[in-house]
Amino acid sequence: MGKSKIPVEAPATSISSIFGTVSQKVDESIDALFKSSAGPVQRTLQPRTVSSSRRSATAKKETEAEAEAEAEAESEQPRKKRSKKARDEEDDLEGAYLTKLMKDDTAEESKEEVEENSDSDSESETETKTKKTRAAKIVDLKETELTKAEATVFVGNVSSTVITNKATYKLFKAKFAEFGAVKSIRFRSISFEDALPRKVAFVQQKFHSTRDTVNAYVVYEKKEFSIKAVALNGTVFQENHLRVDHVAHPASQDNKRSIFVGNLDFEEKEESLWRYFEEVSEVEYVRIVRDSKTNVGKGFAYVQFKDSLGVNKSLLLNEKPLKTSEKKRKLRISRCMNIRPSSQTPQRNSNGARLNEQQKTKLGRAKKILGKADKAQVGKLVHEGMRATKGDRVSGIKNGLGKVKKPRHKKPRIRDRSSKFKDERNQMQKELSEKK
């Protein structure tokens, strides 16, 4: 069934219903003018002839404009994508840096492989270059001196006749050669009478008359021989008790078996103390602390016994005179104390090169074992690759580094001018006097 449309009546709210009918008031003269008008003026268009070149140029411009518009529309989307990519790259800067380092490492490895596969001449050249660069960064740990110290024995309280007499030197060498082949013997702590250079005084044999003992270092061919030679500690040679100890592996100082002896004479000898305390108990060693330059005693010593009972017996000799000495001074005897470093003591921070654990152990051993000259150089960087040439200045030598003094003139300029002026003035005075 079809739906019938119901007519809808218009609302009665029109202008005429509200305000009523409005009567049209028209001016007849004006209305007549408009009725008689010809209407709007129409412009006649003249036909133009357009050349083919202009048509093609305009067509090209239109096509170019369309292409540019299309390109701009296409480029808007990739620009947004590029900005996003740039932001992503900036966010991952650290990752990019690490990948770059990895690339550099791989490039270096590939270069090294290429160099290894190259000719022998190029290999030798690269080896010398790398050796030179590495040598400048090597830390001097005195490894050769440490290996030498492994086969070295220290001998104290040796009679100075070993240096002056060849026969006693041969006996001394033969005594230590019983345990193995001796490589070399060097003597230290030699006292001289005159204040001459040590080499000159040694050649002239000007030894001190009262300080008749020296120290010696016996170097063996092998380490095993040196360890066996420590058994000579306490033996008598040329009426002196020898103090023998290993350089690299010294015997530990036991404070329970040691005493401190003070108020000694500066010229006191180890032998007098050894004979004095030997009556109390068996002595292991006697050490008088001396000045490193003058070799004069500092007035105190350390005595270690083989048994701790010797310490108690020796304490009874406190404030009693030393019978075996010429001056017989009263001794001040006390137990040895192990003084631990406090927290207030300043710790030395080494600002040298970074070392691994193995190098640190070697450095620590070198500082304990080696002498003063080697201790001063151990742990420092070795600078190589520089060779001396003629005319170079050297520090520490006279006329070495520093300001070069200019040679003085024999006669300075001012003096020449003044003398010349005086001569001319005298000559003029003579001429004037002659004219008068």
Buried (B, 14 or more C-beta within 10 A) or exposed (E): EEEEEEEEEEEEEEEEEEEEEEEEEEEEEEEEEEEEEEEEEEEEEEEEEEEEEEEEEEEEEEEEEEEEEEEEEEEEEEEEEEEEEEEEEEEEEEEEEEEEEEEEEEEEEEEEEEBEEEEEEEEEEBEEEEEEEEEEEEBBBBEEBBEBBBBBBBBBBBBBBBBEBEEBBEEBBEBBBEBBEBBEBEBEBBBBEEEEEEEEBBEEEEBBEEBBBBBBBBBBEEBEBBBBBBEBBBEEBBEBBBBBBBBBBEEEBBBEBBBBBBEBBEEBBBBBBBBBBBEBBEBBBBBBEBEEEEBEBEBBBBBBBBEEEBBBBBEEBBEEEBEBBEEEBEBBBEEBEEEEEEEEEEEEEEEEEEBEEEBEEBBEBBEEBBEEEBBEEBBEEEEBEEEEEEEEEEEEEEEEEEEEEEEEEEEEEEEEEEEEEEEEEEEEEEEEEEEE
